[in-house]
Amino acid sequence: MSIETTKLELMHLLLQTQKESLLEKLKTVFEEEQVDWWSEMSEKEQEEIKTGLTQADKGEYLANETVLKRFDNWH
């Protein structure tokens, strides 16, 4: 059985059920399966993002247009 067939069968079952408890269980399964991209990053990557956010909060950043103009000089 292909994954697409399984999905269609599950969608059919999902659309037919009126059991709220079953729907909540399914929702919980999907939520538990979601990957947290933050925890997938290394500590160094997390620290770099935190540093960038702190700098942005302080107004220490360049406007997108300014950065794009710098890159235009490379082409």
Contacts in CASP RR format, 6 or more apart in sequence:
PFRMAT RR
TARGET T0000
AUTHOR 0000-0000-0000
METHOD contacts of the structure
MODEL  1
MSIETTKLELMHLLLQTQKESLLEKLKTVFEEEQVDWWSEMSEKEQEEIK
TGLTQADKGEYLANETVLKRFDNWH
14 23 0 8 1.000
14 26 0 8 1.000
17 23 0 8 1.000
38 46 0 8 1.000
41 49 0 8 1.000
55 61 0 8 1.000
END
